[in-house]
């Protein structure tokens, strides 16, 4: 398992406030690291194919801010709703810079360690599958591609079996990998 104390030094401090931008809705995602069978992995969900927004796409657990919650509380609430693991199942490590999505969200990114003993209970109303992709696979530049995915827009893409990681989630994944490479933690 990667040294979480070292990973914390590579990430940003988590802000209690939103860095809102005009015209964008606030949202937060949780990028969960988990070690299974001696392999460091990053956890994603695949959204159901029949959802009205982002159908079938691979994403981190996350969603839109509700009320007065902080980016951290939003990300943890969404993780509990989507994969059935509450805050007690995570050790929060830090944050990545927020990014704007093409769907008009300002997305805050929280990185956390998922306890290997946590029992995942994906919400079948939202989540079609939970994917755990090894970090060493994600860190292989030969596995990444650039494709036109939406009417003239190109995106970094990572094929994983029959799945395709692309769009904002792919960019956030690359942001995390860049941070982890700084100290050769992969």
C-alpha positions as a Markdown table, in Angstrom:
| # | Residue | x | y | z |
|---|---|---|---|---|
| 1 | Unk | 0.0 | 0.0 | 0.0 |
| 2 | Unk | 1.2 | 3.5 | -0.8 |
| 3 | Unk | 2.3 | 5.6 | 2.2 |
| 4 | Unk | -0.8 | 7.8 | 2.9 |
| 5 | Unk | 1.3 | 10.2 | 5.0 |
| 6 | Unk | 3.4 | 10.9 | 1.9 |
| 7 | Unk | 0.4 | 11.1 | -0.4 |
| 8 | Unk | -1.1 | 13.8 | 1.9 |
| 9 | Unk | 2.0 | 15.9 | 1.3 |
| 10 | Unk | 1.4 | 15.7 | -2.5 |
| 11 | Unk | -2.2 | 16.9 | -2.3 |
| 12 | Unk | -3.8 | 20.3 | -1.5 |
| 13 | Unk | -5.5 | 21.1 | 1.8 |
| 14 | Unk | -9.2 | 20.6 | 1.7 |
| 15 | Unk | -11.1 | 23.9 | 1.7 |
| 16 | Unk | -14.2 | 24.3 | 3.8 |
| 17 | Unk | -15.5 | 26.7 | 1.3 |
| 18 | Unk | -16.6 | 26.4 | -2.3 |
| 19 | Unk | -14.6 | 28.2 | -5.0 |
| 20 | Unk | -17.8 | 28.9 | -7.0 |
| 21 | Unk | -17.7 | 30.4 | -10.5 |
| 22 | Unk | -20.4 | 32.4 | -12.1 |
| 23 | Unk | -22.7 | 30.2 | -14.3 |
| 24 | Unk | -21.4 | 26.9 | -12.8 |
| 25 | Unk | -23.1 | 24.7 | -10.2 |
| 26 | Unk | -21.0 | 23.5 | -7.3 |
| 27 | Unk | -20.3 | 19.8 | -7.1 |
| 28 | Unk | -17.8 | 17.5 | -5.4 |
| 29 | Unk | -16.4 | 14.0 | -6.1 |
| 30 | Unk | -14.5 | 11.5 | -4.1 |
| 31 | Unk | -11.5 | 9.8 | -5.7 |
| 32 | Unk | -11.1 | 6.7 | -3.6 |
| 33 | Unk | -7.8 | 4.8 | -3.4 |
| 34 | Unk | -8.0 | 1.2 | -2.2 |
| 35 | Unk | -5.5 | -1.6 | -1.9 |
| 36 | Unk | -6.6 | -5.1 | -2.8 |
| 37 | Unk | -4.4 | -8.1 | -3.1 |
| 38 | Unk | -1.3 | -6.0 | -2.8 |
| 39 | Unk | -2.4 | -3.8 | -5.7 |
| 40 | Unk | -3.1 | 0.0 | -5.3 |
| 41 | Unk | -6.3 | 0.8 | -7.2 |
| 42 | Unk | -8.6 | 3.8 | -7.9 |
| 43 | Unk | -12.3 | 3.2 | -7.5 |
| 44 | Unk | -14.9 | 4.4 | -10.1 |
| 45 | Unk | -18.5 | 3.8 | -10.7 |
| 46 | Unk | -20.2 | 3.2 | -14.0 |
| 47 | Unk | -23.5 | 5.1 | -14.2 |
| 48 | Unk | -26.6 | 3.3 | -15.3 |
| 49 | Unk | -27.4 | 3.5 | -19.1 |
| 50 | Unk | -30.9 | 4.8 | -18.5 |
| 51 | Unk | -30.0 | 7.9 | -16.4 |
| 52 | Unk | -31.0 | 11.3 | -17.9 |
| 53 | Unk | -27.4 | 12.7 | -17.4 |
| 54 | Unk | -24.0 | 11.1 | -18.0 |
| 55 | Unk | -25.7 | 7.8 | -18.8 |
| 56 | Unk | -23.3 | 4.8 | -18.9 |
| 57 | Unk | -20.2 | 7.0 | -18.1 |
| 58 | Unk | -17.4 | 6.1 | -15.7 |
| 59 | Unk | -17.2 | 8.6 | -12.9 |
| 60 | Unk | -16.1 | 9.1 | -9.3 |
| 61 | Unk | -18.8 | 9.0 | -6.7 |
| 62 | Unk | -20.0 | 12.5 | -6.4 |
| 63 | Unk | -22.7 | 15.1 | -7.2 |
| 64 | Unk | -24.2 | 18.5 | -6.6 |
| 65 | Unk | -23.8 | 20.5 | -3.4 |
| 66 | Unk | -26.9 | 20.5 | -1.1 |
| 67 | Unk | -27.6 | 23.4 | 1.2 |
| 68 | Unk | -24.7 | 24.5 | 3.4 |
| 69 | Unk | -22.5 | 21.4 | 3.1 |
| 70 | Unk | -18.8 | 21.8 | 2.4 |
| 71 | Unk | -17.0 | 20.1 | -0.5 |
| 72 | Unk | -15.8 | 17.3 | 1.8 |
| 73 | Unk | -19.3 | 16.7 | 3.3 |
| 74 | Unk | -20.8 | 16.7 | -0.2 |
| 75 | Unk | -18.3 | 14.2 | -1.6 |
| 76 | Unk | -18.7 | 11.9 | 1.4 |
| 77 | Unk | -22.5 | 12.1 | 1.3 |
| 78 | Unk | -22.5 | 11.3 | -2.4 |
| 79 | Unk | -20.1 | 8.3 | -1.8 |
| 80 | Unk | -22.4 | 7.0 | 0.8 |
| 81 | Unk | -25.4 | 7.4 | -1.5 |
| 82 | Unk | -23.7 | 5.8 | -4.5 |
| 83 | Unk | -21.5 | 3.1 | -3.1 |
| 84 | Unk | -23.0 | 2.6 | 0.3 |
| 85 | Unk | -19.8 | 3.5 | 2.3 |
| 86 | Unk | -20.1 | 6.4 | 4.8 |
| 87 | Unk | -17.3 | 8.6 | 6.1 |
| 88 | Unk | -16.2 | 6.0 | 8.6 |
| 89 | Unk | -15.0 | 3.9 | 5.6 |
| 90 | Unk | -12.6 | 6.5 | 4.4 |
| 91 | Unk | -9.5 | 8.2 | 5.5 |
| 92 | Unk | -9.4 | 11.6 | 3.8 |
| 93 | Unk | -6.0 | 12.4 | 2.3 |
| 94 | Unk | -6.4 | 15.8 | 0.6 |
| 95 | Unk | -7.7 | 17.6 | -2.5 |
| 96 | Unk | -6.9 | 18.3 | -6.1 |
| 97 | Unk | -7.6 | 21.6 | -7.8 |
| 98 | Unk | -11.2 | 21.9 | -8.9 |
| 99 | Unk | -12.1 | 21.8 | -12.5 |
| 100 | Unk | -15.0 | 23.1 | -14.6 |
| 101 | Unk | -17.0 | 20.5 | -16.5 |
| 102 | Unk | -18.6 | 20.9 | -19.9 |
| 103 | Unk | -21.9 | 20.2 | -18.2 |
| 104 | Unk | -21.5 | 23.5 | -16.3 |
| 105 | Unk | -20.3 | 22.2 | -12.9 |
| 106 | Unk | -17.4 | 23.5 | -10.8 |
| 107 | Unk | -16.1 | 20.2 | -9.4 |
| 108 | Unk | -14.1 | 19.9 | -6.2 |
| 109 | Unk | -12.0 | 16.7 | -5.9 |
| 110 | Unk | -11.4 | 15.0 | -2.6 |
| 111 | Unk | -8.9 | 12.1 | -2.5 |
| 112 | Unk | -9.4 | 9.5 | 0.2 |
| 113 | Unk | -8.3 | 6.0 | 1.2 |
| 114 | Unk | -11.1 | 3.5 | 1.2 |
| 115 | Unk | -10.7 | 0.9 | 3.9 |
| 116 | Unk | -10.1 | -2.5 | 2.3 |
| 117 | Unk | -12.6 | -4.0 | 4.7 |
| 118 | Unk | -15.4 | -1.6 | 3.7 |
| 119 | Unk | -18.4 | -3.3 | 2.2 |
| 120 | Unk | -19.5 | -1.7 | -1.0 |
| 121 | Unk | -23.3 | -1.5 | -1.5 |
| 122 | Unk | -23.8 | 0.3 | -4.8 |
| 123 | Unk | -27.2 | 2.0 | -5.3 |
| 124 | Unk | -28.7 | 0.2 | -8.2 |
| 125 | Unk | -30.8 | 3.2 | -9.1 |
| 126 | Unk | -27.7 | 5.1 | -10.1 |
| 127 | Unk | -24.7 | 2.7 | -10.3 |
| 128 | Unk | -24.5 | -0.1 | -12.9 |
| 129 | Unk | -21.0 | -1.3 | -11.7 |
| 130 | Unk | -18.1 | -0.4 | -9.4 |
| 131 | Unk | -14.7 | -0.5 | -11.1 |
| 132 | Unk | -11.3 | -0.7 | -9.4 |
| 133 | Unk | -8.6 | 0.1 | -11.9 |
| 134 | Unk | -4.9 | -0.6 | -10.8 |
| 135 | Unk | -2.9 | 2.6 | -10.5 |
| 136 | Unk | 0.0 | 1.0 | -12.4 |
| 137 | Unk | -2.4 | 0.5 | -15.4 |
| 138 | Unk | -3.6 | 4.1 | -15.2 |
| 139 | Unk | 0.0 | 5.3 | -15.0 |
| 140 | Unk | 0.9 | 3.6 | -18.3 |
| 141 | Unk | 1.0 | 6.4 | -21.0 |
| 142 | Unk | 0.7 | 3.7 | -23.7 |
| 143 | Unk | -2.8 | 2.9 | -22.4 |
| 144 | Unk | -4.1 | 6.4 | -22.8 |
| 145 | Unk | -5.5 | 7.8 | -26.0 |
| 146 | Unk | -7.0 | 11.1 | -27.2 |
| 147 | Unk | -10.4 | 10.7 | -28.9 |
| 148 | Unk | -13.2 | 12.8 | -30.2 |
| 149 | Unk | -15.9 | 11.8 | -27.8 |
| 150 | Unk | -18.6 | 14.5 | -28.2 |
| 151 | Unk | -19.2 | 16.6 | -31.3 |
| 152 | Unk | -15.8 | 17.9 | -32.1 |
| 153 | Unk | -14.4 | 17.8 | -28.5 |
| 154 | Unk | -11.4 | 15.7 | -27.8 |
| 155 | Unk | -10.8 | 14.0 | -24.5 |
| 156 | Unk | -8.1 | 11.9 | -22.9 |
| 157 | Unk | -9.5 | 8.3 | -22.8 |
| 158 | Unk | -8.5 | 5.2 | -21.0 |
| 159 | Unk | -10.0 | 1.9 | -22.3 |
| 160 | Unk | -10.5 | -0.6 | -19.5 |
| 161 | Unk | -12.0 | -3.9 | -20.7 |
| 162 | Unk | -15.3 | -2.9 | -22.4 |
| 163 | Unk | -15.4 | 0.4 | -20.5 |
| 164 | Unk | -14.0 | 3.8 | -21.5 |
| 165 | Unk | -12.8 | 6.3 | -18.9 |
| 166 | Unk | -13.0 | 9.8 | -20.6 |
| 167 | Unk | -14.0 | 13.4 | -20.1 |
| 168 | Unk | -13.7 | 15.2 | -16.8 |
| 169 | Unk | -13.2 | 12.0 | -14.8 |
| 170 | Unk | -10.2 | 11.1 | -17.1 |
| 171 | Unk | -8.7 | 14.6 | -16.5 |
| 172 | Unk | -9.2 | 14.3 | -12.8 |
| 173 | Unk | -7.5 | 10.9 | -12.8 |
| 174 | Unk | -4.6 | 12.4 | -14.8 |
| 175 | Unk | -4.4 | 15.2 | -12.2 |
| 176 | Unk | -4.1 | 12.7 | -9.4 |
| 177 | Unk | -1.5 | 10.6 | -11.3 |
| 178 | Unk | 0.6 | 13.7 | -11.9 |
| 179 | Unk | 0.6 | 14.4 | -8.1 |
| 180 | Unk | 1.5 | 10.8 | -7.2 |
| 181 | Unk | 4.3 | 10.8 | -9.8 |
| 182 | Unk | 6.0 | 13.8 | -8.1 |
| 183 | Unk | 7.4 | 11.5 | -5.5 |
| 184 | Unk | 7.3 | 8.3 | -7.5 |
| 185 | Unk | 4.6 | 6.9 | -5.3 |
| 186 | Unk | 3.2 | 4.6 | -8.1 |
